[in-house]
């Protein structure tokens, strides 16, 4: 119960919050119409019972048919939505009957909407007051570890040194995504087909060039990366002369627009893709106290003479140093694994064998763009490869 709220909080995802509201709104018509059927269904108890029977029946059908899962959150929100619809209809009927606004019924009808307004407003206030953002790697619910055997094949230190914290202004920054979309449009003479589209954590713009070829620009909120890809034909192998020409053009374009670091390493991939990489070891990131760039750019050019690429994938992160932070030890992080406080695709069950073979310090972005230290544990689960991330900053 309420795992949807924790998932929305951990990801700080508008779409997750919207899902909660939509699950309520879907059943408002049921509660809205029931009082119109008969005098009996104008009472609260029959409406509650009918709403519970309908929503539980739907959840059971989803589970038995394999087309969904049985979720307590859905039962709660669907029923609450039906009750909200019932209260609104009751306020209307009472007001019509008395030929004036029935304040008591109207007040009851506002209770559920106002409760959720207060809930989301409080969540926003708490989030804004937090120093760091939320981590999507945190699980909505803990794993049930009773009956799960866990073997540790690594030595875990009991203490940990302070490590560096960074921030990336391009994470969860819609203005940055819009700016890059405009840069792409202007640089490659593209025309926008329609407005921005939302797809989960992605913000999508659609373009066409002067010959009518369609292009998609996709900006990802979670990692600040973006991609431009077209609908033209197959990739073409590049000659050495074409590689030189394309490299000179795109390097100049990226450096003129300050999106390519000077210390990147160039390579040709699969004879059709230009690639620039800059990798910084985790140990250097953890101990460093300076801004740094990390990531890659991959460009699959069109024919020579055409500026717009067939595919441009940009994942070059500019991280600014913030301060040193205290982290929990690897042993303390492993204790979170033993407690089941980690994310896994399929839930753990009795009889599972989890072998934790190694750990390492890693970094991941939170919902405010901070590059936070985490611990990566890896090994096998019932013989299959397994790994998970555990937050290293205890209060993050």
C-alpha positions as CSV (number, residue, x, y, z in Angstrom):
1,X,0.0,0.0,0.0
2,X,1.1,3.5,-0.9
3,X,4.1,2.3,-2.9
4,X,3.0,4.5,-5.7
5,X,3.6,7.6,-3.5
6,X,7.1,6.4,-2.6
7,X,7.9,5.7,-6.3
8,X,6.7,9.2,-7.3
9,X,8.7,10.8,-4.4
10,X,11.9,8.9,-5.2
11,X,11.7,9.7,-8.9
12,X,10.2,13.2,-8.2
13,X,8.1,12.4,-11.3
14,X,5.1,14.4,-12.4
15,X,3.9,11.5,-14.5
16,X,3.9,9.2,-11.4
17,X,1.9,11.8,-9.4
18,X,-0.5,12.2,-12.4
19,X,-1.0,8.4,-12.4
20,X,-2.3,8.6,-8.8
21,X,-4.8,11.4,-9.8
22,X,-5.9,9.6,-13.0
23,X,-6.6,6.4,-11.1
24,X,-9.0,8.4,-8.9
25,X,-10.6,10.3,-11.8
26,X,-11.3,7.1,-13.7
27,X,-13.8,6.0,-11.1
28,X,-15.4,9.3,-10.3
29,X,-18.2,8.7,-12.9
30,X,-19.1,5.5,-11.0
31,X,-19.7,7.4,-7.7
32,X,-21.3,10.2,-9.6
33,X,-23.9,8.0,-11.3
34,X,-24.7,5.6,-8.5
35,X,-26.9,8.1,-6.5
36,X,-29.0,8.5,-9.6
37,X,-29.9,4.8,-9.8
38,X,-32.1,4.5,-6.8
39,X,-32.8,5.9,-3.3
40,X,-30.8,3.0,-1.8
41,X,-27.6,4.0,-3.6
42,X,-27.9,7.6,-2.4
43,X,-26.5,6.3,0.9
44,X,-22.7,6.2,1.6
45,X,-22.4,2.6,2.6
46,X,-23.9,1.0,-0.5
47,X,-21.7,3.2,-2.7
48,X,-18.6,2.2,-0.8
49,X,-19.4,-1.5,-1.0
50,X,-20.2,-1.4,-4.8
51,X,-17.1,0.7,-5.5
52,X,-14.9,-1.8,-3.6
53,X,-16.5,-4.8,-5.4
54,X,-16.0,-3.3,-8.8
55,X,-12.4,-2.2,-8.3
56,X,-11.3,-5.4,-6.6
57,X,-13.0,-7.4,-9.4
58,X,-11.0,-5.4,-12.0
59,X,-7.7,-6.0,-10.1
60,X,-8.5,-9.8,-9.8
61,X,-9.3,-10.0,-13.6
62,X,-5.9,-8.2,-14.3
63,X,-4.0,-10.7,-12.1
64,X,-5.8,-13.8,-13.3
65,X,-5.5,-12.9,-17.0
66,X,-1.9,-11.9,-16.7
67,X,-2.6,-8.5,-18.2
68,X,-1.8,-6.6,-15.1
69,X,-0.9,-6.9,-11.4
70,X,-3.0,-6.8,-8.2
71,X,-2.2,-3.4,-6.7
72,X,-3.6,-2.2,-3.3
73,X,-2.9,1.3,-4.4
74,X,-5.2,1.0,-7.4
75,X,-8.0,-0.4,-5.1
76,X,-7.5,2.5,-2.7
77,X,-7.4,5.3,-5.4
78,X,-10.3,3.8,-7.5
79,X,-12.5,3.5,-4.5
80,X,-11.5,7.0,-3.3
81,X,-12.3,8.4,-6.7
82,X,-15.7,6.8,-6.7
83,X,-16.4,8.2,-3.2
84,X,-15.3,11.7,-4.4
85,X,-17.8,11.4,-7.3
86,X,-20.5,10.3,-5.0
87,X,-19.9,13.3,-2.6
88,X,-20.0,15.7,-5.6
89,X,-23.3,14.3,-6.7
90,X,-24.7,14.4,-3.2
91,X,-23.8,18.1,-3.0
92,X,-25.6,18.7,-6.3
93,X,-28.7,16.8,-5.3
94,X,-28.9,18.3,-1.8
95,X,-28.5,21.8,-3.3
96,X,-31.2,21.2,-6.0
97,X,-33.6,19.8,-3.3
98,X,-33.1,22.9,-1.1
99,X,-32.9,25.3,-4.0
100,X,-29.7,26.8,-2.5
101,X,-26.1,25.8,-1.9
102,X,-26.0,23.0,0.7
103,X,-22.8,24.0,2.6
104,X,-22.4,20.8,4.5
105,X,-22.5,18.6,1.4
106,X,-20.4,21.0,-0.6
107,X,-17.8,21.0,2.2
108,X,-17.7,17.2,2.2
109,X,-17.3,17.2,-1.6
110,X,-14.2,19.3,-1.2
111,X,-12.6,17.2,1.5
112,X,-10.9,14.7,-0.8
113,X,-9.6,17.2,-3.4
114,X,-8.4,19.5,-0.7
115,X,-6.6,16.6,1.1
116,X,-4.6,15.8,-2.0
117,X,-3.9,19.5,-2.7
118,X,-2.5,19.7,0.9
119,X,-0.6,16.4,0.4
120,X,1.1,17.5,-2.8
121,X,1.8,21.0,-1.6
122,X,3.4,19.6,1.5
123,X,5.5,17.2,-0.6
124,X,6.6,20.2,-2.8
125,X,7.6,22.3,0.3
126,X,9.6,19.4,1.8
127,X,11.3,18.8,-1.5
128,X,12.2,22.4,-2.0
129,X,13.6,22.6,1.5
130,X,15.9,19.6,0.9
131,X,19.6,20.3,0.1
132,X,19.9,17.4,-2.3
133,X,17.4,15.8,-4.7
134,X,15.7,12.4,-4.5
135,X,17.3,9.2,-5.8
136,X,15.3,7.0,-8.2
137,X,17.4,4.0,-7.1
138,X,15.6,3.9,-3.8
139,X,12.9,1.2,-3.8
140,X,9.2,2.0,-3.3
141,X,9.0,-1.1,-1.1
142,X,11.6,-3.3,0.6
143,X,12.3,-6.8,-0.5
144,X,11.1,-9.7,1.7
145,X,14.4,-11.3,2.7
146,X,13.0,-14.0,5.0
147,X,14.1,-17.3,3.5
148,X,16.6,-15.7,1.1
149,X,20.1,-16.9,1.5
150,X,22.8,-14.2,1.1
151,X,26.5,-15.1,0.7
152,X,29.2,-12.4,0.9
153,X,32.4,-13.1,-1.0
154,X,34.0,-9.7,-0.4
155,X,35.7,-7.9,2.5
156,X,33.8,-4.8,3.4
157,X,35.5,-1.9,5.2
158,X,33.8,-0.6,8.3
159,X,34.9,3.1,7.7
160,X,34.8,5.4,4.7
161,X,36.6,8.6,3.8
162,X,34.7,11.8,2.7
163,X,34.1,12.0,-1.0
164,X,33.2,14.8,-3.5
165,X,29.8,15.9,-4.5
166,X,29.0,17.5,-7.9
167,X,26.1,19.1,-9.6
168,X,25.0,19.2,-13.3
169,X,22.8,22.1,-14.3
170,X,21.5,20.2,-17.3
171,X,19.6,17.6,-15.3
172,X,15.9,18.2,-14.9
173,X,16.4,21.5,-16.7
174,X,13.6,22.0,-19.3
175,X,15.2,25.3,-20.4
176,X,18.4,23.5,-21.3
177,X,16.4,20.9,-23.3
178,X,14.6,23.7,-25.1
179,X,17.8,25.5,-25.7
180,X,19.5,22.5,-27.3
181,X,16.4,21.8,-29.4
182,X,16.5,25.4,-30.7
183,X,20.3,25.1,-31.4
184,X,19.7,21.9,-33.4
185,X,16.9,23.5,-35.4
186,X,18.9,26.6,-36.2
187,X,22.2,24.9,-36.9
188,X,20.8,22.3,-39.3
189,X,18.0,24.4,-40.9
190,X,15.1,22.3,-39.6
191,X,11.5,23.2,-39.3
192,X,9.4,22.2,-36.2
193,X,6.4,20.1,-37.1
194,X,4.5,20.5,-33.8
195,X,4.8,21.4,-30.2
196,X,6.9,19.6,-27.5
197,X,5.6,16.2,-26.5
198,X,6.0,14.5,-23.1
199,X,6.8,10.8,-22.9
200,X,7.7,9.9,-19.3
201,X,11.1,11.5,-18.5
202,X,11.6,12.4,-22.2
203,X,10.7,15.7,-23.9
204,X,10.3,15.3,-27.6
205,X,10.4,17.8,-30.5
206,X,9.6,16.8,-34.1
207,X,11.4,18.4,-37.1
208,X,11.6,18.1,-40.8
209,X,14.4,19.3,-43.2
210,X,13.7,21.0,-46.5
211,X,13.6,17.7,-48.4
212,X,10.8,16.5,-46.1
213,X,12.8,14.0,-44.0
214,X,11.5,13.8,-40.5
215,X,13.8,14.1,-37.4
216,X,13.1,13.5,-33.7
217,X,14.9,15.4,-31.0
218,X,14.7,13.8,-27.6
219,X,15.9,15.3,-24.3
220,X,16.0,13.1,-21.2
221,X,15.3,14.8,-17.9
222,X,17.0,12.2,-15.7
223,X,20.4,12.4,-17.2
224,X,20.5,15.6,-19.3
225,X,21.4,13.6,-22.4
226,X,19.8,14.3,-25.8
227,X,19.5,12.7,-29.2
228,X,18.6,13.8,-32.7
229,X,17.8,11.0,-35.2
230,X,16.3,10.9,-38.6
231,X,14.2,8.6,-40.7
232,X,16.6,8.4,-43.7
233,X,18.1,5.2,-45.1
234,X,20.9,2.8,-44.1
235,X,24.2,3.9,-42.7
236,X,27.0,4.3,-45.1
237,X,30.6,3.4,-44.5
238,X,32.9,6.4,-44.4
239,X,36.1,6.8,-46.3
240,X,39.2,8.3,-44.6
241,X,38.6,11.6,-46.5
242,X,34.9,11.7,-45.4
243,X,35.9,11.0,-41.8
244,X,38.3,14.0,-41.8
245,X,35.7,16.3,-43.3
246,X,32.9,15.3,-41.0
247,X,35.1,15.4,-38.0
248,X,36.4,18.9,-38.7
249,X,32.8,20.2,-39.3
250,X,31.2,18.7,-36.2
251,X,34.1,19.4,-33.9
252,X,34.0,23.1,-35.0
253,X,30.3,23.2,-34.6
254,X,30.4,21.7,-31.0
255,X,33.3,23.8,-29.8
256,X,31.7,27.0,-31.3
257,X,28.6,26.2,-29.2
258,X,30.7,25.2,-26.1
259,X,29.4,21.6,-26.0
260,X,32.6,19.7,-26.6
261,X,35.5,19.6,-24.0
262,X,39.0,20.1,-25.3
263,X,40.3,16.9,-23.8
264,X,38.0,14.5,-25.5
265,X,39.4,11.4,-27.4
266,X,38.2,10.9,-30.9
267,X,37.6,7.5,-32.5
268,X,35.7,5.9,-35.5
269,X,33.2,3.3,-34.6
270,X,31.9,0.6,-37.0
271,X,33.3,2.7,-39.9
272,X,30.1,4.9,-39.9
273,X,30.0,6.6,-36.5
274,X,32.2,9.5,-35.2
275,X,32.8,9.3,-31.5
276,X,34.3,11.6,-28.8
277,X,34.9,10.2,-25.3
278,X,36.1,11.6,-22.0
279,X,36.2,9.2,-19.1
280,X,37.3,10.1,-15.6
281,X,38.0,7.3,-13.1
282,X,35.6,7.1,-10.2
283,X,38.5,7.3,-7.7
284,X,39.6,10.6,-9.3
285,X,36.0,11.9,-9.2
286,X,35.6,10.9,-5.5
287,X,38.9,12.6,-4.5
288,X,38.8,15.5,-6.9
289,X,37.8,19.1,-6.0
290,X,37.5,20.6,-9.5
291,X,34.8,20.7,-12.2
292,X,35.0,18.0,-14.8
293,X,33.4,16.7,-17.9
294,X,32.5,13.0,-18.4
295,X,30.7,11.1,-21.1
296,X,30.6,10.7,-24.9
297,X,29.2,12.1,-28.2
298,X,28.3,9.8,-31.1
299,X,27.4,11.2,-34.5
300,X,26.4,9.2,-37.6
301,X,26.8,11.6,-40.5
302,X,24.7,11.9,-43.6
303,X,26.4,12.2,-47.0
304,X,29.2,14.7,-47.4
305,X,27.7,18.1,-48.1
306,X,24.7,17.6,-45.8
307,X,25.0,19.2,-42.4
308,X,22.3,17.5,-40.5
309,X,23.5,14.1,-39.2
310,X,21.5,10.9,-39.4
311,X,21.9,10.3,-35.7
312,X,23.5,12.5,-33.0
313,X,23.7,11.1,-29.5
314,X,25.0,13.5,-26.8
315,X,25.8,12.4,-23.3
316,X,28.6,14.8,-22.3
317,X,28.0,15.8,-18.7
318,X,29.5,19.0,-17.3
319,X,29.8,18.4,-13.5
320,X,30.6,21.3,-11.1
321,X,32.3,20.6,-7.8
322,X,30.1,21.4,-4.8
323,X,31.8,20.2,-1.6
324,X,33.0,17.1,0.3
325,X,30.4,14.9,1.9
326,X,30.4,12.2,4.5
327,X,29.3,8.7,3.3
328,X,28.4,5.5,5.0
329,X,30.9,2.7,4.9
330,X,30.6,-0.3,2.5
331,X,29.6,-2.5,5.5
332,X,26.8,-0.1,6.4
333,X,25.6,-0.1,2.7
334,X,25.7,-3.9,2.7
335,X,23.4,-3.9,5.7
336,X,20.8,-2.2,3.5
337,X,21.1,-5.2,1.1
338,X,20.5,-7.6,4.0
339,X,17.4,-5.6,5.0
340,X,16.0,-5.8,1.4
341,X,16.3,-2.0,1.0
342,X,17.3,-2.1,-2.7
343,X,15.6,-2.2,-6.1
344,X,15.3,-5.4,-8.1
345,X,13.3,-6.1,-11.2
346,X,11.7,-9.3,-9.9
347,X,10.8,-9.5,-6.2
348,X,12.9,-11.8,-4.1
349,X,11.3,-14.9,-2.8
350,X,11.9,-17.7,-0.3
351,X,14.7,-20.1,-1.5
352,X,16.5,-17.5,-3.6
353,X,20.3,-17.5,-3.3
354,X,22.0,-14.2,-3.6
355,X,25.8,-14.1,-3.8
356,X,27.4,-10.7,-3.4
357,X,30.8,-10.9,-4.9
358,X,32.1,-7.3,-5.0
359,X,31.4,-3.7,-4.4
360,X,32.6,-0.4,-5.7
361,X,32.0,3.3,-5.3
362,X,30.0,4.8,-8.1
363,X,28.0,8.0,-8.9
364,X,24.5,8.7,-10.1
365,X,22.4,11.8,-10.6
366,X,19.5,12.7,-8.3
367,X,16.4,14.7,-9.1
368,X,18.1,18.1,-8.6
369,X,21.0,17.3,-10.8
370,X,23.5,16.5,-8.0
371,X,26.1,13.8,-8.9
372,X,25.8,11.7,-5.7
373,X,28.1,8.9,-4.5
374,X,26.5,5.4,-4.3
375,X,27.7,1.9,-3.7
376,X,27.3,-0.7,-6.5
377,X,27.1,-4.3,-5.3
378,X,27.2,-7.0,-7.8
379,X,27.2,-10.8,-7.9
380,X,24.6,-13.4,-8.9
381,X,21.0,-14.2,-8.0
382,X,20.2,-17.9,-8.5
383,X,23.2,-18.0,-10.9
384,X,22.1,-15.0,-13.0
385,X,24.0,-11.7,-13.0
386,X,22.8,-9.3,-10.4
387,X,23.7,-5.8,-9.2
388,X,22.1,-3.0,-7.3
389,X,22.9,0.6,-6.2
390,X,22.7,1.7,-2.5
391,X,22.8,5.5,-1.6
392,X,26.1,6.4,0.1
393,X,24.9,9.7,1.6
394,X,22.8,8.6,4.5
395,X,20.5,11.6,4.5
396,X,20.1,12.0,0.7
